Amino acid sequence: MKFLLLTSVLIAISLRIFYNYLTSVPERPKIDPQRWWGSGSKPAKEDESIRPFKIDFNDTMIQDLKQRLINRRRFTKPLEGIQSEYGMNTDYLNKVLTYWVEKYDFKKRAELLNKFPHYKTRIQGLDLHYIRVTPKVNKNIKVLPLLMLHGWPSSSKEFVKVIPTLTTPQDGYDFVFEVIAADLPGFGFSEGTNKPGLNPVQIGVMMRNLMLRLGFKQFYVQAGDWGSQCSTHMVTLFPENVLGYHINMAGSIRRISIVKLLLGSLFPTWIDSDHPERVYPLTKYFTYVLRESGYFHLQFTKPDTIGVALTDSPAGLAGYLMEKMAIVSNRDQMDTPHGGLESLDLDDVLDTITIIWVNECIVTSTRLYSEGFRWAEDYALQDTPTEVPTAAVKFLHEVVYHPDWILRDKFVNLVRSKSYDIGGHFAALHTPKEFAEDLFAAGAAFLNFHSQKK
Ligand SMILES: *[C@@H]1O[C@H](CO)[C@@H](O)[C@H](O)[C@H]1NC(C)=O
């Protein structure tokens, strides 16, 4: 009897110690908010001007690209009876490349992007590009400044379908957004660095500096994919600057969350009555991840090697990127010739590829997979909770699905969470209507959070 009691006490104490370990918050890393990422060393004075910018797909570039596409070598045919199971279906790829050469209207696509005001400004030595749309509304409509951050292989282009809605008053809401959609450094029209260490923490610092440069001391943030890694660090480091955070790829990778996710597989419906099937059974989920995440390890370990091939061949670049964009857009279509790509507009997909081709930024953008896993400051901040009010939106085919009880480990004030039975990873391109609706609902939840605190 005494032995049993003693054992129980010991087990209880060990569990408590283990729990304390899992939930302990690491020491806050020391971050230089003005670290220099430009070539050479920091000058005495930095150019702080804001310059209007226009996107130009010029004739020289178009001619050269078309020549390379037309002169491509013959691809190996897919195996008999095989769709996308071995990777990019080359019959399908050929069709898309023909479309890119013959039908894709470079000038018109650039014109569509240029409907929005574009700018560049130098932050910490790098020229950053962003779209800024200021709504024209009367005084009784509140204007919420919103920073929007994309992921890989995207750019601010990902948001052009939602910007008009976000900047126009909607029924039932007394506010609109002023949108600042930025290209991450090394992505789209933003300059990349030639210094190691520009990880999501440091990009979060840069993006906050961009908002401060534009005069916003307090603002809202929307992000997914790598953009959400960067902005999750931003809200953790600088909660005083961010009034609300809307994520479309919400996850917590705190130690406690990982353990909860594993334990959850014992009683999935009990921990998440919403959509347990999106992550459990874990074996099914990990089979999908294992099948589709080879690129992740490749880009984490050797981004520059794959970068040589992708920089040199537009057909190779298109094949590589289309396969990635497909598998996260519709998991039910992985074994079709397009692999899920047809959930998106082909012109949107080709805009993304063209922007990377024009800016020769496949290496600088792909390196983020490497920088994202190399630095202790990243891990320390991942394990630190944040109190910035947060809204999670979960689209059907998003790669990451975490139940709310796990998200709250990281986002203590999870003020809203909604699952949709449609959509995927590139939410603003795929389901722009629902994406914008959710963002308005989140804006209302953030305003409500702050008015209750007063
Ligand atoms: C055309 O665009 C390419 C890619 O942006 C650029 O490198 C080149 O300098 C441009 N050429 C002209 C003549 O403007």
The ligand as an ORCA input file, in Angstrom:
! r2SCAN-3c Opt
* xyz 0 1
  C      13.874     43.678    -69.649
  O      13.557     42.965    -68.473
  C      14.643     42.232    -67.937
  C      14.076     41.423    -66.764
  O      13.427     42.262    -65.835
  C      15.764     43.138    -67.528
  O      16.841     42.392    -67.003
  C      16.207     43.933    -68.727
  O      17.183     44.890    -68.354
  C      15.044     44.644    -69.411
  N      15.478     45.171    -70.665
  C      15.111     46.351    -71.100
  C      15.630     46.730    -72.447
  O      14.421     47.111    -70.449
*
